[in-house]
Amino acid sequence: MTKAAKRKFFIQGAVLTAVSLFLRVTNMGYRAYLSQKIGSAGMGLYQLILSVFLLAVTLSTSGISLAVTRMVSAAIATEKRETLRSLVARCFAFCLSLSLGIALLLFFTADFAAAAFLGNPQAAPCLRILGIGLPFMSLCTCMKGYFLAVDESLSTAASDTLEQILTICATVLLFWKFTPQGIEAACMAAMAASTLGEAVSFLTSWWAYRRSLRRHTPARREKSRGVLHGLAHIALPCTLSSAARSLLNTGENLLIPRQLQAYGMGYQVSLSQYGLLQGMAMPMLYFPSSFLASFASLLIPQIARERELDHKRAVAYISGKAVRSALAYGMFFAVLFAVFGDDWGRAFYHSKSAGAYLQVLSPIVPLIYLDVVVDSLLKGLDEQLNSMKYNFADSFLRVTLVLLLLSRLGMESYVGILFFSTIFNAALSLRRLMKVSALRLSLWTHVALPLAWAVACVLLGEWAMARLALESPFLLIGLETFFCGGLFAAGYGSICRWEKKRMEGKG
């Protein structure tokens, strides 16, 4: 990669990270607002509705972005830009046909799904409202793949930002104007705002896409060949993988409240426990991964081009640097959550229980964040079929263990299931990446040293913060994160430089 290319990569990554951070922060604030309005039981129902809808989203969008990115990147690398318009147009047609069919299916089966799966027939209108946004989401996914391939990911960031702002503003307006009675009506208001945001996001992306085509395609046009074959080869395995996993995840999410009731909890209590974990603690746990997700998305076209040109050393270098950074980043936040999890729970949800869940789950944070990067690298290396197998096996095991353990041992057993599942999936994915990319890791340099330094930085931060006695929880977690993070980043940079000198000395 040239210096100019590296500079562009990091500038785009930095901007995408800033946007992603904004989206995660506002989403956390949005969930905090909802939790205050509808309580933990309402958040449980909200999360259950989303889990059913996400199955429809997966069927409509999964694998499309990757397929478009890979095919457009290949066309650019082989100097066939005249086929880009035809290529993306055919992908649009495929996406629109698929998403409309699934939206109609969701619309006509909403009553059955709400009664049979959610145990709440009054939630059916929520599913219908969400279904209206499916075609917009599918086409936006297609355009995201195109923007990623032509290095214009900032267009996607702009539309995502606008969507988030509109969704939040519309929700607040609906709650203020109509004051929904009951958690079902409140969920319906939130879903209507979300669909409005999707529609506006599509219009913004479409405008940016039409402008981009004029810059990246010549006046001469040719029909693209093999688009359906490319979609079948790249998108189909991802779609099957994601659909199977989404189906199992939906089943898992629907089973948790029911199995907790079988354990002896009431309906409201089981929804509340589910809402605390999946609706509050898990979003906090995934919140810092926005930094990784932005750069990981940029890795897909980059490593796909290197693979296309058979640059094996470049593939190994990119993979190694990405994996080592993800591990170090994850270990820092694992220690931060373990020490300051209570502060995070109080800041976002005024809930010690949500913070306690965050602390308990903190040891698996490095593997969760690592999986974000490894998954992108595997997709760029045409390993989506193996990724499909690992994800399906992981989800199948989770559902099986939920059925076997939750009704007997309660919520504590689900935490154990999350630990086992995360370790299982990360081990398989990392092993495959090491095989296909010639990646090498050192337990001492890439795990032990960053972990020890993270513990030292966070403990020093805890000592310093105890002397400030701040009353604002948001200010407290901000200072904790930036103070400890700054120390960790400085020290980790020294570790990387030391390792580089050591390797150069061996060479």
N, C-alpha and C positions, 0 to 999 in steps of 0.2 A: 504494500500500500504506500503510495507517495505521500509526501508531507502535506500537500494540499488536500488529498483525500482524507488523511487522518484528521486534519484540522476541520474539514467539513463534517466528518463523522462525529467528532466530539462536540462541535457547535450544535448540530442537530440533536445529538443526544442530550446536551445540556438544556436546550429549549424544551424538548419533549419531556425531560425529567421535571422541569419547572411546571409545565402544564399538567403533567401527571400528578405532581405533588398538589397542585391547586385542586385538581379534580378529586383526589383522595381526601384532602382536608375538607372541602365543601361537602363531599359525600358523607364523611364522618359527622360533620355538623348537621347535615340533613337527617341522618339516622338518629342523632341525638335529639333533634327537634321532634321527629316522629315518636321516639320513645317517650318523650315527655307528654305528648298528646294522647298516645294510645296505650302506653304501658308495655311491660315486657310480654304480656299475653298477646297484645295487638301486634307487637313485633314478631312474635312467633307465627301468627296467621299471615302476616305480610311476607315473611320468609317462605312459608309453605306455598303461598300463591306464586311467588317468584320461582320456586323450585319446579313447579309444574310448567310454568311458562318457559323456563330455560330449556326444557326438553324440546319445545317447539322451536325456540331460537337456535338450538344446536342443529336440528334437522334442516333449518333454513339457511344457516350461515357457515357451519363448521367446514373448514378446509378450503372454502372459497377464496379467502384472502391469501392464504399460502399458495394456492394454485395460480392465482393471477400474478402474484409477486414472482413466482418461479418462472412462469411462461413469459412475462414481460421482461424480466431480467435476461432470460435466454435470448429473446429477440433482440434486445439491445446489445448484448455481448457478441452476437453473430451478425450485427449490422443489418437487421431486418426491420427497421423502424417503420417502413411503409405498411407493415402488417398489423401495427398496434391498434389502430381504430377497429379493424375487423375483429381482432382477437378479443378486445375488451367488450365490444358490442355483443358478441356471441355469449360471453360470460354473463352480461347483463340479462340477456334473454333467458338463459338457463336459471339465473337467480330469481327473476321475476316469476317465471312459471312455477318453480318449486315453492317459493314463499307464499304465493297466492293460494296454492292448493292446501298448504299446511294451515294458513290463516282460516280458510273456509272450514277445514276439519275442526279446528279449535273452536270456531264460532258455534258450530252445530253440536259439538259434544261438550260444551262448557257446563251445562246442567249436570250431566252424568259425572264429569270429572270433579266438579265441586262437591257433589254428594258422596261419590264413591271414594275419592282420594283425599279430599280435604276434610270430609265429615261436616261440611258447612255449605248447604245449598245456596245460601245468600251470597257466597263468594263468586258465583257464576258470572255476574256482570263484569267483575274485575278481569276475568280471563278473556271475555269478549273484547273489552276495551284494549287490552294488551295485544290481542290478535291483529287489530287494525294497524299496529305499528310494524308488524313482521315484514311486509314488502319493503318499507323504508329501511329497516335494519339490514336486510339482505343486500340491497343495492349499495348501501353505505359500506358494507363489508367488502364488496367487490371493488369499490373505488379506493378503499384503504389499501388493498393489495397493490393497486396500480400506483398510488402515491408513494408507497414504500419502495417499489422497484425503480421509480424515476427520481429518487432522493428528494421528494417533496412531502415528507411526513408532516411538515408544519401545517399543511392544509387540513389534514386529519385532526391535528391538535386544535385548530381554530374551530372546526365544526363540533368537536367533542365538548369544547369549553362552552360554546353557545348553547348546546343541548343541555348541559348541566345547569347553567344559569337559568334557562327558561323553565326547566323541570322544577327547580327549587322555588323560583318566584311564583310559578303557577300553583304549586302545592300550597305555599303560604297564603296566596290570595284566596284559594278555594276554602281553606280552613278558616280564614278570617271572615270571608263573605257569607259562607253557608254554615259554618260550625257543624260538621257532620256528626250525627248521633249514632253511636255504636262503632265498633271496630271495623265492621264490614263496609260501612259507608265511608269511613276514613280511608280505608285501603283503596276503595274505588276512586276517591279524589286523587290519591297519590298516583294510581295507575293512569288516570286520564291525563295528568300533568306529564307523566313519562312519555306517553304516546305523542303528545304535542311536541315535546322536545325532539323525539325521533324524526318527526315530519320536517321540522325546521332544520335539523342537522342534515337531512337528505338534500334539501334545497341549497344549503350552503356548499355542501360537497359537490353537487352537480355543477354549480357555477364555477367552482375552482377547477373541476375536472375538464370542463369545456375550454377554459383558458389554457390549461396545461397541454391539452392535445395540440393546440396551435403552435406551442413552443417545441414539442418533442417529436412531431411527426412531419414528414415532408409532404409536399403537395401531391406527389404521386402516391396512389394507394393500391394495395394488393390485398386479396383475400387471404386470411390466415388459415392454414391447414392444421389439422390434428388437435383442434381445441377441445373437442369432446374426449379425445383420447387422453389429452393432458389432464382434463378435469377428472376423468376416471382414474388415472394413474396416481395423481397427487391428492385430489380432494376426496375421492371415494374412501380410501383408507382412513383419512382423518375424520370424515363424516361418520363412517361406521364406528370408529373408535370413540369419537365424542358422543355419538348417539347412544351407543351401548353404555358408556360411562355415565352419560347424563340420565339415561333411563334408570340405571342402578342408583345413581346419586339421588334422583327424585324418589325412588322407592325407599332409599335409606332415610331421607328427610321425612317422608310421610310415615315411616315405621317408628321413628324415634318417639314422637308423642304417644303413639298407640302402645308401644312396648313399655314406656314409662307408666302408662295407665295400668297395664298388666302387672307392673311391679308394685302398684298400690297408690300411685299418685292420681289426683283428680284431673279433669280435662284442662282447667285453667292453670293448675300448677305445672302440668306437663308442658303446656304451651309456653309458660313462663320460663321454665328451665331450658327449653329448646331455644327460645328467643334470646336468653342470656348468652348462650354459647354461640349459636350460629348467626344471630342477628346483631350481637354486640361485640363479644370477645374476638370472634374470627375476623371481622372487618378491621379491628385494631391490629391484630396480628399480621394481616396482609398489607396494612397501610404503608409501611416503609418499602415494600417491594415495588412501589411505583418507580423508584429510581432504577431498579434493575430491569423492570419490564420495558422501559423506554429504550435502553441500550440493547436489550435482548432482541427487540423487534427489528432494530437496525442490523443486527448480526445476520439475520436470515438471508437477505439479498447479498450481503457481503461474502458470507461463506459459501453461498450457492454459486457465485461467480468464480471464486477460487477453486471450487470443486469442478465446475464446468471446464476450467482451464487446466485442471490436473496439477494444481500447485499444492502439493502435499505438505511441504514445510509451512506454508502460509496457513493452511487449515489447522495444523498442529499448534502453531503459534497463537492464532486467534482463539482456538478452543481452550488452550492452557491459560491464557491471560483472563478470559471470561470466567472460567470455572474458579480460578484462584481468587478473583475479586469477589465473586458471589459467596464463596465460603467465608472469607474474611468479613464481609458485610453482614452476613447472616449471624456469625458468631458474636459480633458486636451487639446486634439487636437482641439476640438471645439473652445475653448478660444484662442488657439494659431493661428488658421486660421482666426478668427474674427479680431485679432489685427494685425497679420503679413501677411495677405493674399496677399497684394500688393507686398511684397518682394518675395513671392513664385512665383507669376506670372511673375515678372521681371527676376527672376533667371532662370526659366526653359524655358520660351517662349518669353521673352522680351515683354510681353503683360500685360498691366494694366487691360484690359477687362477680361482676364482669372483669374487674381487675384481678381477682383471685384466679379466674379461669386463664387469664392471660399469663399469669406467673406460672401456673401449672404446665401450660403448653409451650413455654419458652424454650425448653431443650430441643424441640424439633424445628425451631425457626431456621437454623442453618440449612437443613435438608429441604425445607419448603422453598426457601429462596434459591437454593441451588437448582431445584427442579425447574424453576422459571427459566433459567439460562440454558440448562441442559436440553430442555424441550425445544427451545428455539434452534439450538445448534443441530440437534438431530433432524429437525425439519429441513434445515438448510442443506444437510448432507443426504437428503433423500432417504431418511430412515423413519418415515412416518408410519410404516407398517409395523415395525418393531415397537415404536411408541404406542401404537394402538394396542398391541398385545399386552404391554406392561400396564397400561391404564385400565384395560378391561379386567385383567387379573386382580389388580388392586381394588377396583370397585366391587367386583364379585366377592372378594374376601371380606370386605367391609360389610356388605349387606348380610352375608352369611353370619358373621360374628355378631352383628346387631340382633339378628333373629335368635341366636343361641344364648347371648349373654345379657342383653339389656333388661329383659323381663325378670331375670334372676338376681342381677347384681346392681341394677340402677345406673345412674348417670356416670358414676366412677368408671364403670366398665367401658363406656363410650370414649372416655379420655384415653384409656389403654388401647382401644381399637385405633384411635387416631395416631398414636405413637407407632404401633406396629405397621399400619398402612403406609405412613410416611417413610419409614425406614425401608420397607419392602420396595416401594416404587423408586425411591432415590437410588437404592443399590443397583437395581436392574438397569435403570436409565444411564447411570454413570458408568457402569461396566461396559455397556454397549458403546457409549461415546469414546471411552478409552481405547476400545478395540478398533473403531473405524477412523479415528483421528490421530492415533499414535500419541495420545495425551499421557503425560506422566505426572504423578503427584507424589509429594513427600509428606509423610505423616507429621514429621517434626516441623518442617519449614512452613507448610501450608495449612496445618491444623493446630498443632500445639503452641507455636509461637504467637500467632494471631489471637488464639483463645486466651492465653496467659496475659497478653497485653490488653485485651478487652476487659478482663476481670480487674486488672490494675487501674485502668482508666475509669471504669464505672464506680469502683469503690472509692477512688479519689473524688469523683464527682459527688457521690453520696455524702462524703465527709464535708465537702465544700457547701453543698446545698443545705445541709442541716444547720449551718451557721447563718443562712440568709433569712430563714423563717418567713417565706413568702406565703401570702394568703391566696393569691390567684392560682388555681390549679393549672390553667393553660400556660401562664407565664412560667410556672415551675417546670412542667414537662418540656417546654421549649428550651429553657436554660439547661436543664439536665441533658437533653439530647445534643444541643450544640456544643456545650462545654466538653462533655465526654467524647462526642464525635470528633471534635477538633483535635483533642489529644490523641485519639485512636488513629485518625487519618495521618497525622504527622509521624507517629511511631511506625505505622504500617508501611508508609513510604520508605522509611529507613530500612525496614526488613526487606522490602522488594529490591532496593538498591544493593543491599548486602548480598542477596541471593544472586543478583545479576553479575556482580563482581566475582562471586564464587564460581558461577558457571563459566564465565569467561576465563577464569584461571584454569579450570579443568580443560577447556577447549584449547 
